């Protein structure tokens, strides 16, 4: 990515959050977003301050930012949901962030632009049924090892199955 060389990212939120961390043990996490210098690719960014003399509490002298290529990660999550071919035809599988923004979608619609409303009622997982027969199930992601996660959720929105007569 030669287009990245010389790009000033000092005004990026993730950069400033990383510089503001109190120690070298801390890091900043940015929302999944498109990165213009990386060919407008969707990326998940983690960043930490580089500190004077490599000391944990040394003065911050710069930032190390890691941009994960989001597309293959999202694809693996969405395609990893096991549905029968009949279920897949009437289902939309989503990964959403804490604000309900669609990060990945099995139909590719609304990625990074659409927001969905979820009535979680403070629960980590649940299911709801609408009057028109749609079932929506969700489960908040647990994080990984000691990392608490970002309150993302896996969501499946599924239309009601049709009877043999098409209803």
N, C-alpha and C positions, 0 to 999 in steps of 0.2 A: 504494500500500500504506500507507494511513494507520495501520494497526495496528502498523507498525514504529516510528513516532515515539515516542520516549521509552523504548524497550526497552533495558534494561541488558544488554549482551553482554560485560561485562568478565570474566565467569567462563567464557566460551567458550574452548575450547582454541586455536582459530585466532587469537583476540584476543591471548591471552597469548604465543603463539608469535611473532606479529608484533611485539609490544612488546619481545620478547627478541632480535630480530635485531640484529646488530652495526652495520648501516649501512642507509641509505635505498636501497641497491641490492638489498637482500635482501627476500624475502617468505616468507610461510607459506602452505601449501596444506593444506586440510582434506579429509578423506574426504568423498565424496558422502554427504549425509545429508538428512533432512527438516528443514525450518526452520519451526517453528510460527508465528512472526510473519508468515511469507510464505505463509499459508494451508496450512501443512504441505507445501509443495512440495518436491520433491527438488532440492537445489542443490549445485553445486560451488563452494567458497569459496576465494578467494585474498585475502590481506591483507598489508598492509605498514604499518609505523609511520609516522605523520606526525611530522616532526621539526621542532624549534625552528628558526625562521628559514628553513625549507626546506633546511637544510644536510644534506649526505649523512651526516655524523657528528654532527649535532645531537642534543640530548636528545629522546627520544621523548615526544610530548605527546598522542598519540591514535593511532587506527588507522583506516585506510581499508580497509574490507572490501567485496569485490565478490562477489555471489552470482549465479552463472550459472544460469539456468533449465535444469536438467539434462534434463528430459523431451524437449524437441525435439532436443537434442544426442544423447541416447541413441537416440532413434528413427531419426535420420539414420544413425548408425553401423550399427545392427542391420538396418535396411531397405536399406542400401547393399550388403549381402552378396549377391552374385549366385548364386542357386540356381534350378534349374529348378523348375517347380511340383511335380514328382514328388519331387525332393530336399527341397524346403521342407516337404512333408507329413511327412517322416520325420526332420527335422532340428530341432535346437534351437540357435539362434545366441545367444551370450552375450558380454557384456563383463564381465570380472571384475577386481577390484582385486588388489593384491599378496598379499592374504591369502586370495584365492579367493572373496571375497564378490561375489555377483551384483549388478552395477550396472545391467545392462539385459539383457532376455531377449526373444526373439522371441515366446514364449508368455506373456510378462508375469508368469510365476510366479516367486516367490522374490526379486523385486527388492528389494535392500537388506536382505534377511533370510536368504537361503540362502547357504551356503558350499559350494563344490565342491572336491574334492581333485584336484590335477593333479600327476602325476609328471613334472616338467620335466627332472629329472636335470641341472640346471644349464644346460640349453639354452634358447635364445631362441625356438625354434620346434620343433615335433615333432608326431608322430602316434602313436596307440596303438590297438590292436585288442583288444577284450575277447572272452572265450570265447563270449558270447551274440551276437556279430556286430556289436556297436556299435563304431563308429570315432569317436575323439575327436582332433581336431586343434586346435593352439593356436599362437599367435604373440604374443610380447610386443610391446607398442606401443613405437615408437622415440622418442617425445617429439617436439618440434617445434623446428626451428632450433637455438638454443643451449640449449633447455630439455631436460633429460635425461629427463623423463617420470616416471611414478609406478610403473613396473613392472606396469602393467595388461596384460591379455591379451585378445585376441579368441579365442573358443573356438567350435568347431562340434562338437556331439554328434550323430551320425547313426546311426540304426538301419539294419540291413542291408536291402538291397532284397529284395523278395519275388519269387520266380519266377512264371512264368505260372500255375502251379497253386496259387499263394497261399502257398507255403512260402518 
